[in-house]
Amino acid sequence: MKQITGDFDIKIARNYADLINKCSSGEINFEERSGAEGVVIFCGDHAIKHPYPGDSKIFNGRLNGLINEFNIGKGLEDIGVNVPKMHGVYVRDDEMPFLIMGRLNITDFEKLSRKERQEAIKQYAEQRVIAESAGYAPGDVNYETNCGFGRKQNKLFFYDFTDWRKN
């Protein structure tokens, strides 16, 4: 396994590489979410995003995508946009790339109270202006897609930067 970018503990990253195998094979079950670009496994304080197992020919393209996602997330974090902490991108021995980031404790918009929803929409607009003013172009994001509201922090968080770009 090799580290591509980031500063995360390589020993823990190796454990997460093994966890991906165990979850993919059904040996163990963790909370997961699937999307168009792959799977996110939630483990403790971390979320591990990886492409669907299978054809290793697609892994190189997904590696570039995960590096872009890491860089976008890190850049947004650096300018004060609420995002998960980006820890690093790694490649397993079988060439499968994965991204380790902080786990968010967020609630989807449809589960928010009216007051929380109003606050989340307000923060969405404010956070988006910060991002766009710094040259970031959100892709598939709207206030109900790829963002959620942290009730404990009373903050909106963006996540999944697959379709974001930096101008």
N, C-alpha and C positions, 0 to 999 in steps of 0.2 A: 504494500500500500504506500502511496505517496501523497504528500501534502502539496496542493497546488497554490493555495493562497490562504491567508488567515493566520491566527495565532493560537488556535485551540490545542489542547493537550493531545498529542498524537496517540497516547495509550488509550484515552477515552474514545478517540476517533476510530481506532482499531476495533474496540468493543462494539461501536455502532455499526461498523462494516459487517461484523458477525451478526448483529441484530437484524440487519436487512435480510440476510440469508434466512434466518430463522423465521422471520415474519413472512417472507415470500413463500417459503415451503409449507407454512401452516403449523410449524413446530410450536410456535408460541403466538399469542395474540396480544397486540398492543392497540391502543386507539390509533386509527389511521383515517386519513382523508385522501380520496383519489381525485385527480383532475385530469385534464387533457394531456399534461406534460409528465405525469407520474404520480407518485405516492408520497405522502408526508406521514411519517411515524412520529408519534408523540411519546417521549420517554423522559420522565422527571422534568427538569427545567429546560429541556431541549426539544427541538423539532428537527427531524432528519428528512430532507427531501431527496428523492432519487427517482430515476426513470423506471419505467416498468421493466422487470427482468425479461430477458429474451435476446433479441438480436444485438450482438455486441457492435455491429456496424453503425448503429445509431448513437452509441455512447459518446463518440467524439463530438457530434453535434450537440448533444445534451450537455457535455462538459462545457462547451463554449457558452451555452445558455445559462448554466449554473454559475459560471464565472461572472457573466454579465449581471445576473441576479444578485450575486454577492456584492459586486461593485456598486450597483444601483442602491441596494439597501444600505451599504456602508456610507455612501455619499449622502443619502437622505438622512441617515442618523447623524452624520457630521454637521448638517445644517439645521438640525433641530426638529426634523419631521419624526413623528411617532411611528416607529417601525420595530420589528424584532431585532435584537442584537445579532449581527452577522459574525459567526465564529470562524468559518473556513470552508473551503472546497477540497475534497479529497478524491482520490481514485483508488478503487480496490484493485487487487491483483488481477481480477478478471476484466479490468478496464471500466467497470461501472463507476461513474462519478456520483458523488453525493455532497449535499450542502448541509452543514450544521448551523443552526440558528437558535436563538432564544425562543422558548415557548411562550406564547401569549395567552393570557387568561381573558378571552374576549367573548362577547355575546353578539350573535347575528342580529341584524336590524329588525327582523320580524318578531323577535322575542323582547324587544325593548319597550319600556313604557312610553307613553306619548312625550313626556318631559325629557326622558333620556334620548329619544329619537330626535327631538328638536335640537338638543345639545350636540348630538353626534353629527347631524347635518350641518350645523354651524361650524363645528370643528373641521369637518370634511372640507368645506369651502376654504377655511383659513389655511389648513395644512396643504391643500392643493396649490394655493397661491404661492406659498413658500417654495414648494417644489418647482413649480413652473417658473418662478422668478429666478431660480438658480439654474435653469436650463434643462430641467427634467420634463419629459413628455410621458404622462401616464398613458398606458395602452387601454386595457379593457376595464379600467376602474371607473365605477360610479359609486355613489354613496351606499349602494347595497351589494357591490361586488368587490371582493378582495380587500375588504376592510371590515373592522368590527370595533365594538365599543367595550373598553375595559371599565367595568362598573366600579371596581375598587379604586382605580386611579382617576375615574371620571374623564377618560381620554379616548379619542378615536385613534386606532392604529391601522396603518396600511400594511399589507403583506402580499406576497406573490408578485414579484417584479418581472415576471417572464416577458411581458409585453411593454415594459417601460424602456425608454431610451434617454440618453443624455445628449443634448444638442451641443 
